[in-house]
Amino acid sequence: MDDPLVVVALLLVAACATVAVAVREPERQALVLAVLGTTLAVLFTVLQAPDVGLSQLAVGSALTPLLLLLSVRKVRRRGRKKDKAR
């Protein structure tokens, strides 16, 4: 195992996680969450856990951000409909 590669992957994960917490807009949070999931998948692969990395890639990088974006879209649509009804 290459220790410098693990350190770089850990630093990327820490940076992405910090950005995910700092961002306020839900759309950008979902995008940063997708990037965080990808960096976690890389970290798992570097740590010789490719099965966990593939699962993280599918769920953490694709499915979860997609569901978040769809939820935000639906909530905003309902808010617009209520504003028009008033």
N, C-alpha and C positions, 0 to 999 in steps of 0.2 A: 504494500500500500504506500503510495506517495504522500508523505505528510504535507508538503507544500500544496498539493492539489486539494487535500481535505481542508486545509486552512483557507484557501481561496474560496472554496465552495461554502464554507461556514460564514465567511465574511459577506459573501453575496446574499446568503439567506438572512443574515442579521440586518443588512442594509435594506433589503426588500421588506422585511417585517417592520422595520422602523418607518419606512415610507408608507406602508399600508396603514399604520396607526396614525400617522400625521395627516394623511389626506382626508379632506372633509366631504367632497362630492361623492355620492354613491357610485356613479358611473366610473369615476377614476379609481375608486376603491376596488371595484370589481376587476378592472384592468390590472392594477397592482397585485391583486390577489392571484390572478392568472400567472403573472410573472413570478410571484412568490412560489406558487405551486410548481412551476417549471424548475426553478432553482432548487427546490426541495427534491424534485425528481433527480436532478443531476447529483445532488449530494448523496442521495440513497444509492445511486448507481456507483458513485465513487467509493462509497463504503461497502461495495460488493453485495448490495441487496437489490438486484434488478427487478425482481418481482414486486417489491414494495414501490420502487421507482415508477414502474409502469402503472401501478394502481394510482399512485399520486398524480401521475401525468393525466390519467383519464378523469379522475374525480376532482382533484384539486386545481388542475389547470384548465379544464374544459367545462365540466358539468356544473360545479359550484358557481363560478362566475356567470355562466349562462343563466342559471336559475336566479341569481341575484339581479341581473339586468332585467330579466322578464318581470320579476316582482316589482322593481322600481318603476318600470314602465306601466304596469297595471295600477299601481298606487297613484301615479301621476295622472293617469287617465281618469280614475275615479274622482280625483280632486278637481279636475277640469269640469267634469260632468256636474258635480255639486255646485261649483261656482256658476255655471251657466243656468242651473235651476233656480238660483236665488234672484 
